[in-house]
Amino acid sequence: MRFLAQPGFRAVYIRARRILNGRFQNLKAEDIVMSPGENWVALLLPENILSMKREELINKIKQIKSSMGEKLVILAHHYQTDDIVELADHRGDSLVLARLCSRLENAEYIVFCGVEFMVEAASILSRENQKVIFPAPHAGCPLADMASKAEVEKTWVELLKLIPDQKILPITYVNSSSELKAFCGDKGGIICTSANAANVIGWALERADKFLFMPDENLGRNSSGAQGISKEKILVWNPSLPHGGCDPEDLKNATAILWKGYCHVHTEFTLQHVKMARDNYPGCRVIVHPECTEDVANASDAMGSTSQIIKYVDQAPPESTIAIGTEINLVRRLDREHEDKTIVELAESDCPDMAQVTLRNLYWALENLGKVNIVDVGERINNSARIALERMLEIKG
């Protein structure tokens, strides 16, 4: 991902994707000036913003929103903190926000409060006259980083040699880099979200003998099971092992080849957590995200994407008790929004990267709207990734 900024703009900048870890805490704005032509991104904020109180930041953000009208749209993922969600014009999961980005005709600026892969997708789906802004460009996704383009390309070449007589289609979860999305677009593949992954697998099997699902093994396994694919037909590919740790004969017989990757937020939940929820809240219902492990998903009453979890809670009868296995910000928000129900977390599991979006960096991005933190993945990647994203948007979830 590249970031564009207005040449000569003064602020504190470091190269994209470098993690601070406190090493630059003593730098001041006058210490560094962005060089024209460099792909720099602001991660440190001016002193006047650092000293602002919460109420002042909220009021200033609201003033900017009011002055910009329809030209500015702020999007927030459900895992964002309450302050960010309440200031957003729209909130949703990856699929909802991706679809929305392709329909925002009047917006000149789309400020996306999420993590890197989401903002890249928004940039790819946006129109030429629109600028997509990322308030927290250091907010990555460990799951997305588990499948690099180089590793996937190496795997693809090897799979074609091992099973040359069978057609394979690549499927990548939206939680992946734009380069990997572009790879899928170039190879006739597709992208999925947790909401439509099972249907995307069905789409792939109408066109190929088998599929390579990246990078989340658990989502791939749970979604394959939802499509009726037996365990014997599911293999896990570990890119660090010869032949992915798979027997070539087993690869020939497999339908689903799953990349060995996981989301640390959702693998936090265990069978013990499910048992404890049922012991502590007799008669409760348990719903988990499909990024959870298969045993946790099978021990639960339901499984669904973020939007599907919200719908499940909305439709539950009054006085229901529901234990949810997903990111803690969403679970606690659902509890506050449903006073007639008891909503509890299976365990307290948060996404530190989502929390990188704050009132301070959101305000800084808005104060300098169109000057900094503008996302650009490059024309070639944009064109190829857009093909795979548009295929995803055609499939229900």
C-alpha positions as CSV (number, residue, x, y, z in Angstrom):
1,M,0.0,0.0,0.0
2,R,1.2,3.5,-0.9
3,F,0.2,6.7,0.7
4,L,0.0,10.0,-1.1
5,A,0.4,13.4,0.5
6,Q,0.6,17.0,-0.6
7,P,4.3,17.7,-1.5
8,G,6.0,19.9,1.1
9,F,3.4,19.4,3.8
10,R,5.1,19.7,7.2
11,A,4.5,17.2,9.9
12,V,6.2,14.3,11.5
13,Y,6.4,11.4,9.1
14,I,7.8,7.9,9.0
15,R,7.8,5.4,6.2
16,A,4.6,3.4,5.8
17,R,4.2,0.2,7.9
18,R,7.1,0.9,10.3
19,I,5.9,0.3,13.8
20,L,6.8,3.1,16.3
21,N,7.4,1.2,19.5
22,G,8.3,4.4,21.2
23,R,11.5,5.0,19.2
24,F,10.4,8.3,17.8
25,Q,8.5,9.7,20.8
26,N,10.9,12.7,21.1
27,L,10.6,13.9,17.5
28,K,8.9,17.2,16.8
29,A,7.2,18.5,13.7
30,E,10.1,20.7,12.7
31,D,12.6,17.8,12.8
32,I,11.3,16.2,9.6
33,V,10.0,17.5,6.4
34,M,8.5,15.2,3.8
35,S,10.4,15.0,0.6
36,P,8.4,15.4,-2.6
37,G,8.0,12.1,-4.4
38,E,8.5,10.0,-1.2
39,N,5.7,7.7,0.0
40,W,5.5,9.0,3.5
41,V,2.7,8.7,6.0
42,A,2.0,10.6,9.2
43,L,2.0,8.5,12.4
44,L,2.9,11.1,15.0
45,L,0.6,14.0,15.8
46,P,1.2,17.7,16.5
47,E,1.4,18.8,20.1
48,N,-1.8,20.9,19.8
49,I,-3.8,17.8,19.0
50,L,-2.1,15.7,21.6
51,S,-3.2,18.2,24.3
52,M,-6.9,18.3,23.3
53,K,-9.5,16.7,25.5
54,R,-12.0,14.2,24.3
55,E,-15.0,16.6,24.2
56,E,-13.0,19.2,22.2
57,L,-11.9,16.5,19.6
58,I,-15.5,15.3,19.2
59,N,-16.8,18.8,18.7
60,K,-14.2,19.7,16.2
61,I,-14.8,16.5,14.2
62,K,-18.5,17.3,14.2
63,Q,-17.8,20.8,12.9
64,I,-15.8,19.5,10.0
65,K,-18.4,16.9,9.2
66,S,-21.1,19.6,9.2
67,S,-19.1,22.0,7.0
68,M,-18.3,19.3,4.4
69,G,-21.8,17.8,4.1
70,E,-22.1,15.0,1.6
71,K,-18.5,15.6,0.3
72,L,-17.2,13.7,3.4
73,V,-18.2,10.2,4.5
74,I,-16.8,8.5,7.5
75,L,-17.0,4.7,7.6
76,A,-16.3,2.6,10.7
77,H,-16.0,-1.2,11.2
78,H,-18.1,-2.7,14.1
79,Y,-14.9,-3.4,16.0
80,Q,-14.1,0.2,16.4
81,T,-14.5,1.9,19.8
82,D,-17.8,3.6,20.6
83,D,-16.4,7.1,20.1
84,I,-15.4,6.4,16.5
85,V,-18.6,4.4,15.7
86,E,-20.8,7.2,17.0
87,L,-19.1,9.8,14.8
88,A,-19.3,7.6,11.7
89,D,-21.9,8.1,8.9
90,H,-22.0,4.3,8.4
91,R,-20.9,1.3,10.3
92,G,-20.7,-2.3,9.2
93,D,-18.7,-5.4,8.6
94,S,-16.2,-5.9,5.7
95,L,-18.9,-6.9,3.2
96,V,-21.3,-4.2,4.1
97,L,-18.6,-1.5,4.0
98,A,-17.1,-2.8,0.7
99,R,-20.5,-2.7,-1.0
100,L,-21.1,0.8,0.4
101,C,-17.8,2.1,-1.0
102,S,-18.9,1.2,-4.5
103,R,-22.1,3.2,-4.1
104,L,-21.0,6.5,-2.5
105,E,-21.5,8.7,-5.6
106,N,-21.5,12.1,-3.9
107,A,-18.5,11.6,-1.5
108,E,-15.2,13.3,-2.5
109,Y,-13.5,12.0,0.7
110,I,-14.1,8.6,2.3
111,V,-12.4,8.4,5.7
112,F,-12.2,4.7,6.6
113,C,-11.9,3.8,10.3
114,G,-10.7,0.2,10.2
115,V,-7.5,-1.7,9.4
116,E,-5.2,-1.7,6.4
117,F,-6.8,-4.4,4.2
118,M,-10.3,-2.8,4.6
119,V,-9.0,0.7,3.6
120,E,-7.2,-0.8,0.6
121,A,-10.4,-2.5,-0.6
122,A,-12.2,0.8,-0.2
123,S,-9.6,2.5,-2.3
124,I,-9.9,-0.1,-5.0
125,L,-13.7,0.1,-5.1
126,S,-13.8,3.9,-5.0
127,R,-14.3,6.2,-8.0
128,E,-11.5,8.1,-9.7
129,N,-12.6,11.4,-8.3
130,Q,-12.7,10.1,-4.7
131,K,-9.9,10.0,-2.1
132,V,-9.8,7.3,0.6
133,I,-8.2,8.5,3.8
134,F,-6.7,6.2,6.5
135,P,-6.5,7.8,9.9
136,A,-4.3,5.1,11.4
137,P,-2.0,3.8,8.7
138,H,-0.1,1.7,11.3
139,A,-3.2,-0.4,11.9
140,G,-2.4,-3.7,10.1
141,C,-3.8,-7.2,10.4
142,P,-1.6,-10.1,11.6
143,L,-3.9,-12.6,9.8
144,A,-3.5,-10.8,6.4
145,D,0.3,-10.8,6.9
146,M,0.3,-14.6,7.2
147,A,0.0,-15.0,3.4
148,S,2.4,-13.0,1.4
149,K,2.2,-12.7,-2.3
150,A,5.6,-14.4,-2.7
151,E,4.6,-17.4,-0.6
152,V,1.3,-17.7,-2.5
153,E,2.9,-17.5,-5.9
154,K,5.4,-20.2,-4.9
155,T,2.6,-22.4,-3.6
156,W,0.6,-21.9,-6.7
157,V,3.5,-23.0,-9.0
158,E,4.0,-26.1,-6.8
159,L,0.3,-27.0,-6.8
160,L,0.1,-26.8,-10.6
161,K,3.1,-29.2,-10.8
162,L,1.7,-31.6,-8.2
163,I,-1.9,-31.7,-9.6
164,P,-1.5,-30.6,-13.3
165,D,-4.7,-32.4,-14.5
166,Q,-7.1,-30.6,-12.1
167,K,-8.3,-27.1,-12.2
168,I,-7.7,-25.0,-9.0
169,L,-9.2,-21.6,-8.2
170,P,-7.7,-19.3,-5.5
171,I,-10.0,-17.8,-2.9
172,T,-8.7,-15.1,-0.6
173,Y,-10.5,-13.8,2.5
174,V,-11.0,-10.1,2.4
175,N,-8.5,-10.0,5.3
176,S,-5.6,-10.1,3.0
177,S,-3.3,-7.7,1.2
178,S,-4.2,-5.9,-2.1
179,E,-1.4,-7.8,-3.8
180,L,-3.0,-11.1,-2.9
181,K,-6.4,-9.9,-4.0
182,A,-4.8,-8.9,-7.3
183,F,-3.3,-12.4,-7.6
184,C,-6.8,-13.9,-7.3
185,G,-8.1,-11.5,-9.9
186,D,-5.3,-12.5,-12.3
187,K,-5.9,-16.3,-11.8
188,G,-9.7,-16.2,-12.2
189,G,-10.2,-16.4,-8.5
190,I,-12.3,-14.5,-6.1
191,I,-12.4,-12.8,-2.7
192,C,-14.8,-13.6,0.2
193,T,-15.9,-12.2,3.5
194,S,-16.9,-14.2,6.5
195,A,-20.5,-13.4,5.5
196,N,-20.4,-15.0,2.1
197,A,-17.4,-17.5,2.3
198,A,-19.6,-20.6,2.1
199,N,-21.4,-19.2,-1.0
200,V,-18.1,-18.2,-2.6
201,I,-16.8,-21.8,-2.1
202,G,-19.9,-23.0,-3.9
203,W,-19.2,-20.5,-6.7
204,A,-15.6,-21.8,-7.0
205,L,-16.6,-25.4,-7.2
206,E,-19.0,-24.7,-10.0
207,R,-15.9,-23.6,-12.0
208,A,-13.0,-25.8,-10.7
209,D,-12.2,-29.2,-9.2
210,K,-10.8,-27.7,-6.0
211,F,-9.8,-24.4,-4.4
212,L,-6.9,-22.9,-2.4
213,F,-8.4,-20.8,0.4
214,M,-6.3,-18.1,2.1
215,P,-5.2,-17.0,4.7
216,D,-7.6,-18.2,7.4
217,E,-7.7,-21.9,8.0
218,N,-10.6,-21.8,10.4
219,L,-12.9,-19.8,8.2
220,G,-12.0,-22.0,5.3
221,R,-12.7,-25.2,7.3
222,N,-16.0,-23.9,8.8
223,S,-17.2,-22.6,5.4
224,S,-16.2,-25.8,3.7
225,G,-18.2,-27.8,6.2
226,A,-21.2,-25.5,5.6
227,Q,-20.9,-26.5,1.9
228,G,-21.0,-30.2,2.8
229,I,-17.3,-30.9,2.1
230,S,-16.2,-33.9,4.2
231,K,-13.2,-33.7,6.5
232,E,-11.4,-36.2,4.3
233,K,-11.5,-33.8,1.4
234,I,-10.0,-30.9,3.4
235,L,-6.2,-30.4,3.7
236,V,-4.1,-27.7,5.4
237,W,-1.2,-26.2,3.4
238,N,1.7,-25.0,5.6
239,P,4.0,-22.9,3.3
240,S,7.0,-23.5,5.6
241,L,7.0,-27.2,4.9
242,P,7.9,-29.2,1.7
243,H,4.7,-29.7,-0.4
244,G,2.9,-27.7,2.3
245,G,3.2,-30.7,4.5
246,C,0.7,-32.5,2.2
247,D,1.0,-35.9,0.5
248,P,0.8,-35.4,-3.3
249,E,-1.8,-38.2,-3.5
250,D,-4.0,-36.5,-0.8
251,L,-3.8,-33.3,-2.7
252,K,-5.2,-35.0,-5.8
253,N,-8.2,-36.2,-3.8
254,A,-8.7,-33.0,-1.8
255,T,-11.4,-30.5,-2.6
256,A,-10.4,-27.8,-0.2
257,I,-6.7,-26.7,0.4
258,L,-6.6,-24.4,3.3
259,W,-3.7,-22.0,4.0
260,K,-2.3,-22.3,7.5
261,G,-3.3,-18.9,9.1
262,Y,-5.5,-17.7,11.9
263,C,-7.1,-14.6,13.5
264,H,-5.7,-14.2,17.0
265,V,-8.9,-12.4,18.2
266,H,-11.1,-15.4,17.4
267,T,-8.7,-18.3,18.2
268,E,-8.8,-16.9,21.8
269,F,-12.1,-18.7,22.3
270,T,-12.0,-22.3,23.5
271,L,-14.4,-25.1,24.3
272,Q,-13.8,-24.3,28.0
273,H,-15.2,-20.8,27.4
274,V,-18.3,-22.3,25.7
275,K,-18.8,-24.7,28.7
276,M,-18.3,-21.9,31.2
277,A,-20.9,-19.7,29.4
278,R,-23.5,-22.6,29.5
279,D,-22.7,-23.2,33.2
280,N,-22.9,-19.6,34.2
281,Y,-25.9,-18.7,32.1
282,P,-28.2,-21.8,32.0
283,G,-30.3,-21.8,28.8
284,C,-28.1,-19.2,27.1
285,R,-27.5,-19.3,23.3
286,V,-23.9,-19.2,22.0
287,I,-23.0,-17.7,18.7
288,V,-19.4,-17.4,17.4
289,H,-17.6,-15.9,14.4
290,P,-16.5,-18.4,11.7
291,E,-12.8,-17.5,12.3
292,C,-13.1,-19.5,15.5
293,T,-11.8,-23.0,15.6
294,E,-14.0,-25.8,14.3
295,D,-14.5,-27.4,17.7
296,V,-15.7,-24.1,19.2
297,A,-18.0,-23.5,16.2
298,N,-19.5,-27.0,16.5
299,A,-20.1,-26.6,20.2
300,S,-22.0,-23.3,19.7
301,D,-25.6,-22.9,18.7
302,A,-24.9,-20.7,15.8
303,M,-22.0,-19.2,13.7
304,G,-22.0,-16.0,11.7
305,S,-20.2,-13.0,10.5
306,T,-20.2,-9.7,12.4
307,S,-23.4,-8.6,10.6
308,Q,-25.0,-12.0,11.1
309,I,-24.2,-11.9,14.8
310,I,-25.9,-8.5,15.1
311,K,-28.9,-9.8,13.2
312,Y,-29.0,-12.9,15.5
313,V,-29.1,-10.6,18.6
314,D,-31.7,-8.3,17.1
315,Q,-34.1,-11.1,16.3
316,A,-33.7,-12.9,19.6
317,P,-36.8,-12.7,21.8
318,P,-36.8,-10.4,24.9
319,E,-35.1,-11.8,28.0
320,S,-32.7,-13.9,25.9
321,T,-29.2,-14.5,27.1
322,I,-26.6,-14.7,24.3
323,A,-22.9,-15.4,24.7
324,I,-20.9,-14.2,21.8
325,G,-17.4,-15.2,20.6
326,T,-16.1,-12.2,18.7
327,E,-14.3,-8.9,19.3
328,I,-15.1,-7.3,22.6
329,N,-16.1,-3.8,21.4
330,L,-19.0,-5.2,19.4
331,V,-20.2,-7.5,22.2
332,R,-20.3,-4.8,24.8
333,R,-22.0,-2.4,22.3
334,L,-24.7,-5.0,21.6
335,D,-25.3,-5.4,25.3
336,R,-25.8,-1.7,25.8
337,E,-28.1,-1.5,22.8
338,H,-30.3,-4.4,23.9
339,E,-31.5,-3.6,27.4
340,D,-34.2,-6.3,27.2
341,K,-31.5,-9.0,26.7
342,T,-28.4,-10.2,28.4
343,I,-25.4,-10.1,26.1
344,V,-22.1,-11.5,27.4
345,E,-18.7,-12.3,25.9
346,L,-17.3,-15.8,25.8
347,A,-14.0,-14.2,26.8
348,E,-12.5,-10.8,26.6
349,S,-10.7,-10.7,23.2
350,D,-9.9,-7.4,21.5
351,C,-8.2,-6.3,18.3
352,P,-5.3,-4.0,19.1
353,D,-5.0,-2.9,15.5
354,M,-8.6,-1.7,15.3
355,A,-7.9,0.4,18.4
356,Q,-5.2,2.3,16.6
357,V,-7.9,4.6,15.1
358,T,-8.5,7.3,17.8
359,L,-10.2,10.6,18.0
360,R,-6.9,12.3,17.7
361,N,-5.7,10.8,14.5
362,L,-9.2,10.9,13.0
363,Y,-9.3,14.7,13.7
364,W,-5.8,15.2,12.3
365,A,-6.8,13.4,9.1
366,L,-10.0,15.5,8.8
367,E,-8.2,18.8,9.6
368,N,-5.8,18.0,6.8
369,L,-8.4,16.4,4.5
370,G,-7.0,15.6,1.1
371,K,-3.4,16.4,2.1
372,V,-2.3,13.3,4.0
373,N,-2.9,9.6,4.4
374,I,-4.5,9.1,1.0
375,V,-4.4,5.5,0.1
376,D,-3.2,4.3,-3.3
377,V,-2.4,0.7,-4.1
378,G,-1.1,1.4,-7.6
379,E,-2.9,1.0,-11.0
380,R,-1.9,-2.6,-11.8
381,I,-2.9,-4.0,-8.4
382,N,-6.0,-1.8,-8.4
383,N,-7.2,-3.2,-11.7
384,S,-6.6,-6.9,-10.9
385,A,-7.9,-6.7,-7.3
386,R,-11.0,-4.9,-8.4
387,I,-11.9,-7.8,-10.7
388,A,-11.8,-10.2,-7.7
389,L,-13.6,-7.8,-5.4
390,E,-16.4,-7.2,-7.9
391,R,-16.9,-11.0,-8.2
392,M,-17.2,-11.1,-4.4
393,L,-19.8,-8.3,-4.4
394,E,-22.0,-10.3,-6.7
395,I,-22.4,-13.2,-4.2
396,K,-24.8,-13.0,-1.4
397,G,-23.8,-13.3,2.2
